[in-house]
Amino acid sequence: MSYLVTGVAGFIGFHIAERFLSQGQPVTGIDCFLDSYPRPIKEDRVQRLREYSLFRFVEQSLIEANLEALLDGISAVFHEAGQAGVRPSWGTNFHIYVENNILATQRLLEAVTHARVRRFLYASSSSVYGNAPELPIRETSPTQPISPYGVTKLAAEHLCSLYWKNLGLPVVSLRYFTVFGPRPRPDMAITIFAKAILAGEEMVVFGDGEQSRGFTYVDDVVDANVRAAERDVSGQVFNIGGGGRITVNALIHLLEEIIGKRAIVRHTESQKGDALHTEADTSRAYQALGYQPATDMREGLAKTVASIREFYKL
Ligand SMILES: NC(=O)c1ccc[n+]([C@@H]2O[C@H](COP(=O)([O-])OP(=O)(O)OC[C@H]3O[C@@H](n4cnc5c(N)ncnc54)[C@H](O)[C@@H]3O)[C@@H](O)[C@H]2O)c1
């Protein structure tokens, strides 16, 4: 078995690749170091993967790469590449989302039709739901994104299901709910909050902090991908969440306890495009994949804080 991980220098792609490599399975990774956040953070991840002799890295965009050659000998594709982040998707940057979330996915799907890939996992997002009418959110909930980012993630998910329905491509879409864990993205709330508390600096909370999220530990996301690659679930869509939800205020309290310091918080107005509450109903993933989140919030946060401390020397 040989795997292709797209967006391998990114937060989630790195963890998927590391899981397979640590089990002695070969991984080809592709990433174009999109400047969505500082390159050294992505290089650090790739450097860690290069320690495995079974890792092959291609620095290129999916939009330009010779995908036929890249897919040669690959049994499963984990498509994690994309432009993440809800707030910057408004305004003049939208073309970056269209190119890297929609066009790149379409190009990859097209190439997979000529390859012998057994499974294609697409990293979808809870943002396809927008403000869901009911919690926890089921896969049957209406998909009504409230951000341009969510629109591009949903468009790519639709492309995946078209390639399944019309061409029989073995595609599975996993809708991740806010993922966290070691070697995180710098733009995510947990990274920003933890860095501020560690440095004794002020942090900004949008709104009153009573908005809530269903957070998912990255090892659980990796586990869901491995399960979906092994089972015959092509054409299906699954919520991948961590169980329950927590408010931003409660998250900050947990971080204060773990770090042992008080946060200095300033509240500003809410941001357009942010869902008020998210929480995954993961019963479909449990029934079809045997997926169950295994890491609790405190344990996962402690590991995340340790990694932030080490990387930023705080
Ligand atoms: N992190 C989350 O909470 C979360 C939640 C839901 C969905 N997702 C999805 O999961 C995927 C991974 O997210 P992440 O948090 O690891 O983000 P990330 O930004 O850390 O990783 C994405 C990687 O993809 C690369 N990339 C982007 N466009 C590319 C292209 N055209 N060719 C090659 N490489 C390209 C980027 O350089 C980056 O390293 C994304 O598709 C994102 O939309 C993430």
The ligand as a Gaussian input file, in Angstrom:
#p B3LYP/6-31G(d) Opt

LIG

0 1
 N       -8.201000      22.467000      10.709000
 C       -9.531000      22.407000      10.793000
 O      -10.123000      22.667000      11.846000
 C      -10.341000      21.985000       9.595000
 C      -11.727000      21.841000       9.759000
 C      -12.489000      21.450000       8.657000
 C      -11.878000      21.196000       7.441000
 N      -10.534000      21.373000       7.301000
 C       -9.933000      21.099000       5.986000
 O       -8.864000      20.202000       6.166000
 C       -7.817000      20.477000       5.231000
 C       -6.498000      20.660000       5.984000
 O       -6.628000      21.758000       6.892000
 P       -5.420000      22.238000       7.795000
 O       -5.984000      22.808000       9.038000
 O       -4.395000      21.172000       7.860000
 O       -4.883000      23.469000       6.911000
 P       -3.407000      23.893000       6.529000
 O       -3.517000      25.238000       5.900000
 O       -2.495000      23.734000       7.691000
 O       -3.000000      22.812000       5.434000
 C       -3.374000      22.865000       4.084000
 C       -2.113000      22.693000       3.243000
 O       -2.488000      22.589000       1.866000
 C       -1.498000      23.231000       1.085000
 N       -2.110000      23.577000      -0.209000
 C       -3.132000      24.446000      -0.421000
 N       -3.416000      24.501000      -1.734000
 C       -2.573000      23.642000      -2.359000
 C       -2.373000      23.269000      -3.715000
 N       -3.099000      23.817000      -4.691000
 N       -1.424000      22.349000      -4.006000
 C       -0.666000      21.807000      -3.018000
 N       -0.795000      22.134000      -1.714000
 C       -1.733000      23.046000      -1.395000
 C       -1.105000      24.452000       1.916000
 O        0.186000      24.963000       1.555000
 C       -1.143000      23.885000       3.322000
 O        0.139000      23.463000       3.746000
 C       -8.256000      21.730000       4.455000
 O       -8.798000      21.318000       3.227000
 C       -9.335000      22.342000       5.333000
 O      -10.283000      23.034000       4.573000
 C       -9.751000      21.758000       8.350000

